[in-house]
Each structure stands twice: as C-alpha cells, then as structure tokens.
Amino acid sequence: MREEDFNEKAQEKRAPASKLDPWKPIIDGWLEEDQRMRFKQRHTAQRVHHRLRTEYPEDYRCSYPLVQRYVKQRKRERGTSPGYLELVWPPGEAQADFGEADIIEGGGQRPIKYLCLSFPNSNGAFIQVFGGETAECVCQGLMDIFHHIGGVPRRIVFDNAGGVGRRVREKVTLTDLFLRFKCHYGFSVSFCNPASGHEKGHVENKVGYVRRNFFVPIPEVENLEIWNQELLSRMEQDFQRPHYKKGLTIGELWAEGRRHLSPLPEKPFLVERLERVRTNGYGKFCFDGRHWYSSAPEYADRQVAVGIRAHTVVVYGENGEPLSVHPRSFSENRTDTADYATSLQTLLRRPRAWTNSPFRAGLSEPLRENLDELSKPDLRRVLSVLSESASTFGYEVALESLQEAVRRGAVDSFSLQAISARIAYDGLLSAPDRGPDLETYDRAFLDLKVQS
C-alpha cells in the first residue's frame, strides 16, 4: 500500500556460472589476435578446444559443445554491424563496380566481368560485359554507357580498382589511360576507404541484382560487343518497375536525373593503350605473359607498336595503319592467335610453304582439298585475289567468298573478285543494285542507228 512507482523495471539478466569462466579470458585473447590474421588461419572452436586441452592438460575439464557455444557467441558479437549512415545521392552522381558471372560462348562456358554503373538517386543502372577488369575495359564500358544515355555523370565513386587507380590514405594515383579518359569527359572521381564497400552500397546491391536477373540461366552469347548493345536497352526496360521507397518508377526518376548529366565532348575518345613490343622469329609477340599474337612474317625480330583495347589487340605497321587485329584474350591459360590475312602476302612470295602454312591448316577440309588440286600458278592467282579482297573487304569476307566459289565450282580470280564484291556491298542472296538508268543512252544510240 505504500508503493508509489508501479512502472515495470528492466531486470538485468545474469549469466549463470560456467565451468568455462576461468578460460574465457584466454579464449578472448586468442580471438583478438585472430583479427590480425588471414581469415583461413583463425581459430575455430575445435582448434580452441584442442589447444586448451594440449596447453592445460591437468586443469582444463570443459566439453567441446561448451567451447563451441561460447566461441560462436563471441564471433557473433564481434561481427555485429556498428550501423551505417544513410547517404543522400543527388541526381547526376553514380557508383561503379565490377561483378563476375558465367556465359556460354563458342559452345563453352567461361567467366566474364561486367561493369555496373548505377545511379543511386533513381535506382537505375547500366552494365557492359568484358573479359577482364583492366583500365581499357573500365574506360570502354563507361564511354559506351555515356554515349547511350547522352551525358556524363558529374561524379563517379569507385573502390580501389586496379584498372582505375589506387587510394593509399589520402593520396590517389590514377592509371594514365583512365586519367586521360577522365579529363576528356570531365567528371570527378571519388574512392571508397579501404575495406569500406558499404560506402558504395547501391552499386554493390545492383551487381547482385544484375547477376540474379540477367545471368540466370547462363546466357549464350555469340559476340560480346553486339550483346553489350542489347544489354543497354534491356537495362532501360528494367526501369519500368517502381522505386523501392519513392513512390515513382525508376524510369520517371531517371528521366529527371538525366537532366543533371554533363554534356558529351565533341570528339570521342579512343580507348587504347599503346605499347612497343619485340617479336620473335615468326613475327609473334607475347602480351600479359601468356598470350601470343601475330604481326606479320616480315616484322620478325623487330619492335612493333601495339594498341591494347578492351576487346581487341591491334598491331600497327610502320605507316601507322593497322597491320592485324586480334580478339583480346583474358584466359589464365596460354593462347596463340594468328591473323591469317597477314600471312597471305608471304605465301605469295613463298608458294612452296603452302603445304605446311598456318593459313592452309586453318581452312576447312573441303577448302583445303580444292586448293590443293590447283596448279601452282592458279593457286598463286587465287591467293593474290584473296589477299586483295582481305585488304579491301576484310578477311572474313574474303574467306566467305572462297567458300562460295568452291561451292559453285568456280575457283578462279574473276569469280572470287565478283563474289567478294557481292558479299561486301549487296549481300550474297540479295538482288544486286540496278545501277543508273541507261534507257536514255539506248534511245540515243537507236536514233543514231535509224538516221544512219
């Protein structure tokens, strides 16, 4: 009756005494030391229990489940998130990061990297797919996205990506290619603090969203560059869904944010890193320590200029014109890529090398058999036309014309020239251009004939 305060009081929960209490300070010390070790070299509950039994055989009498529960509890307490500040991202600012997924290309499954550029204000994002995370891939992906959306973000936040640059304490060092690209398009760059991926949490979440929704099931791709163009449109189709908290669709918010982008520069940027490399006796050079590319046999044992791009490796001749173009390899295994168009000229000078030439080995069996049956003068004429067609229309067109000529049974220089031109200009199965109207000339010549 004398009580005046009937508020419910929080009662402190006291842990019951445990046989492990004397050993808890030792366990805590070991777990504290683990914070400076590699993740896979830290104490497990089993290791803690075994170590206590080994180092204190006479005094330690605890069971393994008791140790396991305590270690699990302590690790859970250490891993508790301290909480993060919700950041405000104005329109025109973006975040960038790479994700990894698998695709099926050429009948085989292989891993790829996809660059994700997200806009936190609208929750929109765009992706581009590459073989690696190099500076060339970053710049090419950003440039393709910039030109697709018709503007440039004012600021882009990266983590410490090797292809872009590094932040050590307060000093930021950009790669040469990315620095020139950044100056060309006029955007500013920010880097997250080390081990602070939550500072660009929006793009981190987008990377996972893209993997679940665009790479499941594993997509089959014929050409990465063509597929990249399709991905830009597919990402915009995803903007029709509502924003998770703003009450509008992503597309409506993106339309507003788009107006805050900076304009594109007048001239495009050539995403290419030039290097000078030394070729071997076959005119080949090694790049990335395991990938071999051909220049031309006449460039053997010489230095050549090579342009490293996101999807290709371009070899330049002495006149500065492209000598050969190879698809760039990012494989962990050794590769050897040859441009057969550059070996045709050498075959013309050395026709006896035909039987063992890489060009012949790369042809299909029907093509090899038909060309092997030609006399040396006829073979030389065919190779001469192929070389000319390759330089004019490209190697793929020249090879297709040769296959069509074999199918028609007309493997001669005139047929090859005509078929190459048809494929390049009108298409092999389409009707040729009618050309200019010659009816006026017909009437004039007929009138002259009648008068005479």
DOVOMI-184403 format. One record per residue (C-alpha): residue in three letters; x, y negated, z negated. Coordinates in steps of 0.5 Angstrom, whole numbers, padded with zeros to 4 digits, always signed. Example, Ala and Ser with C-alpha at 12.3 -4.5 7.8 and 13.67 -1.06 7.14 Angstrom:
Ala+0025+0009-0016Ser+0027+0002-0014
This chain:
Met+0000+0000+0000Arg+0006-0005-0001Glu+0008-0003+0006Glu+0008-0009+0011Asp+0012-0007+0017Phe+0009-0002+0021Asn+0013-0002+0027Glu+0016+0004+0030Lys+0023+0005+0029Ala+0028+0008+0033Gln+0031+0013+0030Glu+0039+0015+0031Lys+0040+0022+0034Arg+0046+0025+0030Ala+0049+0031+0034Pro+0050+0037+0029Ala+0057+0039+0027Ser+0060+0044+0032Lys+0066+0048+0032Leu+0069+0044+0038Asp+0069+0038+0034Pro+0077+0039+0032Trp+0078+0040+0039Lys+0074+0034+0042Pro+0080+0029+0042Ile+0085+0034+0045Ile+0080+0035+0051Asp+0078+0028+0052Gly+0086+0026+0052Trp+0086+0031+0058Leu+0080+0029+0062Glu+0083+0022+0061Glu+0090+0024+0064Asp+0086+0027+0070Gln+0083+0020+0072Arg+0091+0019+0075Met+0091+0026+0078Arg+0088+0028+0085Phe+0081+0031+0085Lys+0083+0038+0086Gln+0088+0038+0081Arg+0084+0036+0075His+0082+0040+0069Thr+0076+0045+0070Ala+0072+0048+0064Gln+0075+0054+0065Arg+0082+0051+0065Val+0081+0047+0059His+0078+0054+0055His+0084+0058+0057Arg+0089+0052+0056Leu+0087+0051+0049Arg+0087+0059+0047Thr+0094+0059+0050Glu+0097+0053+0046Tyr+0093+0054+0040Pro+0092+0062+0039Glu+0091+0062+0032Asp+0087+0056+0030Tyr+0082+0056+0037Arg+0076+0060+0036Cys+0071+0057+0041Ser+0067+0060+0046Tyr+0067+0059+0053Pro+0060+0056+0054Leu+0061+0051+0048Val+0067+0048+0052Gln+0063+0048+0059Arg+0057+0044+0056Tyr+0062+0039+0053Val+0066+0038+0059Lys+0060+0038+0063Gln+0057+0032+0059Arg+0064+0028+0058Lys+0065+0029+0066Arg+0057+0026+0067Glu+0059+0021+0062Arg+0065+0018+0066Gly+0061+0019+0073Thr+0055+0014+0070Ser+0055+0009+0075Pro+0056+0002+0072Gly+0051-0001+0076Tyr+0052-0006+0082Leu+0050-0013+0084Glu+0044-0013+0090Leu+0047-0018+0095Val+0044-0022+0100Trp+0046-0022+0107Pro+0044-0028+0111Pro+0042-0027+0119Gly+0048-0026+0124Glu+0052-0022+0119Ala+0054-0015+0120Gln+0058-0009+0117Ala+0062-0004+0121Asp+0064+0003+0119Phe+0065+0010+0123Gly+0061+0016+0122Glu+0063+0023+0124Ala+0059+0029+0128Asp+0059+0034+0133Ile+0057+0034+0140Ile+0057+0039+0146Glu+0061+0037+0152Gly+0063+0041+0158Gly+0060+0047+0154Gly+0064+0047+0148Gln+0063+0044+0141Arg+0067+0038+0139Pro+0067+0033+0133Ile+0067+0026+0135Lys+0067+0019+0132Tyr+0061+0014+0132Leu+0062+0007+0131Cys+0056+0004+0127Leu+0055-0004+0127Ser+0049-0005+0122Phe+0045-0012+0120Pro+0043-0012+0113Asn+0038-0018+0114Ser+0034-0014+0119Asn+0036-0007+0117Gly+0038-0006+0125Ala+0044-0002+0127Phe+0047+0000+0134Ile+0052+0006+0135Gln+0057+0007+0140Val+0061+0014+0141Phe+0068+0015+0141Gly+0074+0021+0141Gly+0077+0017+0135Glu+0078+0011+0130Thr+0083+0007+0134Ala+0083+0000+0135Glu+0081+0001+0142Cys+0075+0005+0140Val+0073-0001+0135Cys+0074-0006+0140Gln+0071-0003+0146Gly+0065-0001+0141Leu+0064-0008+0138Met+0064-0011+0145Asp+0059-0006+0149Ile+0054-0008+0143Phe+0056-0015+0143His+0054-0016+0151His+0048-0011+0150Ile+0045-0016+0144Gly+0047-0022+0148Gly+0051-0025+0142Val+0057-0024+0137Pro+0056-0024+0129Arg+0059-0029+0125Arg+0062-0025+0120Ile+0063-0017+0120Val+0065-0013+0114Phe+0070-0007+0115Asp+0073-0002+0110Asn+0081-0001+0110Ala+0080+0002+0117Gly+0087+0003+0120Gly+0084+0001+0127Val+0082-0006+0125Gly+0087-0008+0119Arg+0089-0007+0112Arg+0088-0011+0106Val+0093-0010+0100Arg+0091-0014+0094Glu+0089-0021+0097Lys+0094-0020+0104Val+0090-0018+0110Thr+0094-0015+0116Leu+0090-0014+0123Thr+0093-0010+0128Asp+0095-0014+0134Leu+0089-0012+0139Phe+0084-0013+0134Leu+0087-0020+0132Arg+0086-0022+0140Phe+0079-0019+0140Lys+0077-0023+0134Cys+0080-0029+0137His+0077-0028+0144Tyr+0070-0027+0141Gly+0070-0032+0135Phe+0068-0028+0129Ser+0070-0028+0122Val+0073-0021+0118Ser+0072-0019+0111Phe+0075-0013+0108Cys+0072-0009+0102Asn+0076-0008+0096Pro+0080-0001+0096Ala+0075+0005+0094Ser+0069+0000+0094Gly+0065+0003+0099His+0059+0000+0096Glu+0061-0007+0098Lys+0058-0005+0105Gly+0053+0000+0102His+0048-0002+0108Val+0052+0001+0114Glu+0054+0007+0109Asn+0047+0009+0109Lys+0046+0007+0116Val+0052+0012+0118Gly+0048+0018+0114Tyr+0041+0016+0117Val+0044+0016+0124Arg+0047+0023+0123Arg+0041+0026+0121Asn+0036+0023+0126Phe+0041+0022+0132Phe+0045+0028+0132Val+0041+0034+0129Pro+0040+0038+0133Ile+0047+0038+0136Pro+0046+0033+0143Glu+0049+0036+0149Val+0053+0030+0153Glu+0056+0030+0160Asn+0059+0023+0160Leu+0061+0019+0153Glu+0061+0012+0157Ile+0054+0014+0160Trp+0051+0016+0154Asn+0053+0010+0150Gln+0049+0006+0154Glu+0043+0010+0153Leu+0044+0010+0145Leu+0044+0003+0145Ser+0037+0003+0148Arg+0035+0009+0143Met+0037+0005+0137Glu+0033-0001+0139Gln+0027+0004+0140Asp+0028+0006+0133Phe+0027-0002+0131Gln+0019+0000+0131Arg+0019+0002+0124Pro+0017-0002+0118His+0023-0005+0114Tyr+0023-0002+0107Lys+0021-0008+0103Lys+0020-0014+0107Gly+0013-0012+0110Leu+0015-0013+0117Thr+0018-0009+0122Ile+0026-0008+0124Gly+0024-0011+0131Glu+0021-0017+0128Leu+0026-0018+0123Trp+0032-0017+0128Ala+0028-0022+0133Glu+0029-0027+0128Gly+0036-0025+0126Arg+0038-0025+0134Arg+0038-0033+0134His+0043-0033+0129Leu+0048-0030+0133Ser+0054-0034+0136Pro+0054-0034+0144Leu+0059-0030+0148Pro+0065-0032+0151Glu+0065-0034+0158Lys+0070-0029+0160Pro+0070-0021+0158Phe+0076-0018+0154Leu+0080-0012+0157Val+0080-0007+0151Glu+0087-0005+0153Arg+0094-0004+0149Leu+0100-0004+0154Glu+0106+0001+0152Arg+0112+0003+0156Val+0114+0010+0156Arg+0119+0014+0159Thr+0117+0020+0164Asn+0120+0027+0165Gly+0123+0030+0171Tyr+0116+0032+0173Gly+0113+0025+0172Lys+0110+0026+0166Phe+0110+0023+0159Cys+0107+0024+0152Phe+0103+0020+0148Asp+0101+0021+0141Gly+0106+0026+0140Arg+0102+0032+0143His+0098+0029+0149Trp+0102+0029+0156Tyr+0099+0025+0162Ser+0102+0025+0169Ser+0104+0019+0173Ala+0107+0021+0180Pro+0113+0025+0182Glu+0116+0019+0185Tyr+0116+0016+0178Ala+0120+0022+0175Asp+0125+0020+0169Arg+0123+0013+0169Gln+0120+0008+0165Val+0112+0006+0167Ala+0107+0001+0164Val+0101+0005+0161Gly+0095+0002+0159Ile+0091+0005+0153Arg+0084+0004+0153Ala+0078+0007+0149His+0076+0013+0154Thr+0082+0013+0159Val+0089+0012+0160Val+0091+0008+0166Val+0098+0009+0169Tyr+0101+0002+0173Gly+0105+0002+0179Glu+0111-0003+0180Asn+0106-0007+0183Gly+0101-0008+0177Glu+0096-0004+0181Pro+0093+0003+0177Leu+0097+0009+0179Ser+0093+0014+0176Val+0087+0014+0171His+0086+0020+0166Pro+0081+0021+0161Arg+0084+0020+0154Ser+0085+0026+0149Phe+0084+0026+0142Ser+0085+0033+0140Glu+0089+0036+0135Asn+0092+0041+0140Arg+0097+0040+0146Thr+0094+0038+0152Asp+0096+0037+0159Thr+0093+0032+0164Ala+0094+0031+0171Asp+0092+0027+0177Tyr+0092+0031+0183Ala+0091+0024+0187Thr+0098+0022+0186Ser+0101+0029+0188Leu+0098+0029+0195Gln+0103+0024+0198Thr+0108+0028+0195Leu+0105+0034+0198Leu+0105+0031+0205Arg+0113+0030+0204Arg+0114+0037+0202Pro+0109+0041+0205Arg+0113+0048+0203Ala+0111+0046+0196Trp+0103+0047+0198Thr+0103+0055+0195Asn+0105+0053+0188Ser+0103+0046+0188Pro+0098+0044+0182Phe+0093+0041+0187Arg+0092+0048+0190Ala+0092+0051+0183Gly+0086+0046+0181Leu+0082+0048+0187Ser+0076+0053+0187Glu+0078+0060+0190Pro+0074+0058+0197Leu+0077+0052+0198Arg+0084+0055+0197Glu+0082+0061+0202Asn+0080+0056+0207Leu+0086+0051+0207Asp+0091+0057+0206Glu+0088+0059+0213Leu+0090+0053+0216Ser+0097+0052+0220Lys+0102+0047+0217Pro+0100+0041+0222Asp+0093+0042+0221Leu+0094+0043+0213Arg+0098+0036+0213Arg+0093+0032+0217Val+0087+0035+0212Leu+0092+0033+0206Ser+0093+0026+0209Val+0086+0024+0210Leu+0084+0027+0203Ser+0090+0022+0200Glu+0087+0016+0204Ser+0080+0018+0202Ala+0082+0018+0195Ser+0085+0012+0195Thr+0079+0009+0198Phe+0073+0012+0195Gly+0076+0016+0189Tyr+0079+0023+0188Glu+0072+0026+0186Val+0069+0023+0193Ala+0075+0026+0197Leu+0074+0033+0194Glu+0067+0033+0195Ser+0068+0031+0202Leu+0073+0037+0203Gln+0068+0042+0199Glu+0062+0040+0204Ala+0067+0040+0210Val+0069+0047+0208Arg+0061+0049+0207Arg+0060+0046+0214Gly+0066+0050+0217Ala+0069+0043+0220Val+0075+0042+0216Asp+0078+0037+0221Ser+0081+0030+0219Phe+0075+0027+0223Ser+0070+0031+0219Leu+0073+0029+0213Gln+0073+0022+0214Ala+0066+0022+0216Ile+0063+0026+0210Ser+0067+0021+0205Ala+0064+0015+0208Arg+0057+0018+0208Ile+0058+0020+0200Ala+0061+0013+0198Tyr+0056+0009+0202Asp+0049+0012+0203Gly+0050+0019+0200Leu+0050+0025+0203Leu+0043+0027+0203Ser+0040+0020+0204Ala+0039+0017+0211Pro+0044+0013+0214Asp+0043+0006+0215Arg+0040+0004+0221Gly+0045-0002+0222Pro+0044-0008+0226Asp+0038-0008+0232Leu+0041-0007+0239Glu+0035-0008+0242Thr+0037-0015+0245Tyr+0043-0012+0248Asp+0039-0007+0251Arg+0034-0011+0255Ala+0040-0016+0257Phe+0044-0010+0260Leu+0038-0007+0263Asp+0036-0014+0266Leu+0043-0015+0269Lys+0043-0008+0272Val+0036-0009+0275Gln+0039-0016+0278Ser+0045-0013+0281
